[in-house]
């Protein structure tokens, strides 16, 4: 009898207050082989409260009510989360925000973004 190993899918989390962007990225990332969880605000995301919650990829919008994307990433870093692959998406970036995103280890994408840009970043 030959044993087969089932490869566990990587987990991606997408946080954006625009439902259309959430749905698009969910479908897109699932087609790339990810299990995808989506949230409309960082506060609802398990990463925000649970230090032991694990994900492989985090894609978050920058401009959201209550907590922006960089504040969210800063919060995760402060709590010791070790998510290696993080992207922040925004339609409006200023130089200071870009520097902060890079300092936090984030890839930045400008809206509108091309799906190929995200898949090239991931692979």
N, C-alpha and C positions, 0 to 999 in steps of 0.2 A: 504494500500500500504506500503510495507516494503522498507525503504530507505537503499541503499547499499553505503558504503563508498569505494571509489576507493583508494587503497593504492598507494601512489606516490612512484615510484622507487627511490632508492638512486642514486646519481650521482657520478661516478668515472671519474677521469682524469688520463690519462697515457701519460707520456712524455718520448720519447726515440728516438734517431736518427737512430735506426735500424727498418726499416719497418716490418720485420718479427716478431720482439718482440712486436711491437705495435699491429699488427693484431692478434697475438696469445692472448695477454692479453685482447684485446677488446672482442674477442669471448668468452674467458674464463670467464671474469667478467659479460658479458651479460647472460651467462648460469647460473651465480649465482644470477641474478636478478637486475643487475645494468644497468642504462643508462650510456654509456661510450663515452667520447670524447677523441680523441687522437691527439697529437701534436708532431712534429719532433724536436721542440726546445722550451724551456721555454718562449722565447720571443714572440712566436705566441699564447701561452696559455692565455686565458682571465684573469686567476688569476694573471698573471704578471703585468697587467696594471689596472685591475678593482678590487678595494678593496672590492666591494660589491658582486662580483661574488661568488656563493656558490657551494661547492662540499663537498661530505662526505668523499671521499677517494682520495688520490693523490699517485700515484706510478710513480716515476721518475728514470731514469737512472742517474748514477753518471757522467760518462765520455761522455760529449757532447761538440760540438764546441760552442764557444761564452760564454755560461753560464753552469757551471756544476750543478749537482743535488743539492749539498749542498749549493752552492751560491743561487740557485733558492729558496730553503726552507728558507734560511737566509733572502732573500729579502721579502718573504711572511710574515715571522714572524715580520720583521721590520715594514711592512706596516699594521700590526694588523690583518692579516687573522687568523681565528681560525679553522683551519682544524685539527680535532682530530686524524685522521688516515692517517699517511704518511709513505711511505716506499721508500727507496732508494736502487736501485739494481746496483751491479757492479761486474765485474770479478776480479778486483784488489782492495783490501782494504788495507790500512796501518793502524797502530794503532791510529795515530792521526786523521785520517778520521773517524774511527769507534767512537772514543770519541766525535768528533764534531757532528756526526749524532745522537748519543744518547743524547747529550746536547740539540739538536734541537727537540728532541722528536720523532725521526724517528726510525722505524724498519729497519734493514738492511737485505738484501738478497744477497747471493753470486750467480753469474752466473757460471754454469747453475743452475737454481733454479727448484724446484719441484712444480707443480701446487698445490699439497696438502698443501705445506708450506704456500702458500698465502691464500688458503681458510681457513686453520686453524687459521691464523692470523686475518682474517676478521670476523670469527664467533667464 
